[in-house]
Amino acid sequence: MSAVVNPSDFSPDPAEAALAALARAGLRAAEDAKRTNTQMVLAENGQVVHVSPQEYLRLRAEQNLPQIAKEGTRAM
């Protein structure tokens, strides 16, 4: 593992911790798919979808932008 986990990264809420674990698993899966030059298999709206790891990371970044923007305005 290349990422260092800080104790402050842990959430006392089990649901938030589960979502964070799933997000980390998705990143690891994308890294593995890029390394092996394969597509990822995802379920979206009940449908099985084959997505390139680059597309997955792009979609993930787009989903995180509103959340990051909202957190940034809250901190000001």
C-alpha positions as CSV (number, residue, x, y, z in Angstrom):
1,M,0.0,0.0,0.0
2,S,1.4,3.3,-1.0
3,A,-1.1,5.5,1.0
4,V,-0.5,6.3,4.6
5,V,-3.6,6.2,6.7
6,N,-3.9,8.9,9.4
7,P,-5.9,8.2,12.6
8,S,-7.9,11.4,11.9
9,D,-9.2,9.8,8.6
10,F,-11.3,7.3,10.5
11,S,-15.0,8.1,11.1
12,P,-16.9,7.0,14.1
13,D,-19.9,6.4,11.9
14,P,-19.9,2.8,10.6
15,A,-21.8,3.8,7.4
16,E,-19.3,6.5,6.5
17,A,-16.4,4.1,7.3
18,A,-18.0,1.5,4.9
19,L,-18.4,4.1,2.1
20,A,-14.7,5.1,2.6
21,A,-13.6,1.5,2.4
22,L,-15.7,1.0,-0.8
23,A,-14.1,4.1,-2.3
24,R,-10.6,2.8,-1.5
25,A,-11.5,-0.6,-3.0
26,G,-12.6,1.1,-6.2
27,L,-9.3,2.9,-6.5
28,R,-7.4,-0.3,-6.0
29,A,-9.5,-2.0,-8.6
30,A,-8.9,0.8,-11.1
31,E,-5.1,0.6,-10.4
32,D,-5.2,-3.2,-11.0
33,A,-7.2,-2.8,-14.2
34,K,-4.8,-0.1,-15.5
35,R,-1.8,-2.3,-14.7
36,T,-3.3,-5.4,-16.4
37,N,-4.8,-3.4,-19.3
38,T,-8.3,-4.7,-18.6
39,Q,-11.7,-3.1,-18.2
40,M,-13.7,-2.8,-15.0
41,V,-17.1,-4.4,-14.6
42,L,-19.5,-2.1,-12.7
43,A,-23.2,-2.2,-11.9
44,E,-25.0,1.1,-12.7
45,N,-28.7,1.4,-12.2
46,G,-29.1,-2.4,-12.2
47,Q,-27.1,-2.9,-15.4
48,V,-23.7,-4.5,-15.9
49,V,-21.3,-2.0,-17.5
50,H,-17.7,-2.5,-18.8
51,V,-15.7,0.7,-18.2
52,S,-12.0,1.5,-18.8
53,P,-10.1,2.4,-15.6
54,Q,-9.4,5.8,-17.0
55,E,-13.1,6.4,-17.5
56,Y,-13.9,5.1,-14.0
57,L,-11.4,7.6,-12.5
58,R,-12.8,10.4,-14.6
59,L,-16.3,9.7,-13.5
60,R,-15.3,9.4,-9.9
61,A,-13.5,12.8,-10.0
62,E,-16.6,14.4,-11.5
63,Q,-18.7,13.0,-8.7
64,N,-16.3,14.3,-6.0
65,L,-16.1,17.8,-7.5
66,P,-19.4,19.0,-6.0
67,Q,-18.5,17.5,-2.6
68,I,-15.1,19.1,-2.6
69,A,-16.6,22.5,-3.7
70,K,-19.2,22.3,-0.9
71,E,-16.5,21.4,1.7
72,G,-14.4,24.3,0.5
73,T,-17.1,26.9,0.9
74,R,-17.9,25.6,4.4
75,A,-14.4,26.0,5.5
76,M,-14.3,29.7,4.6
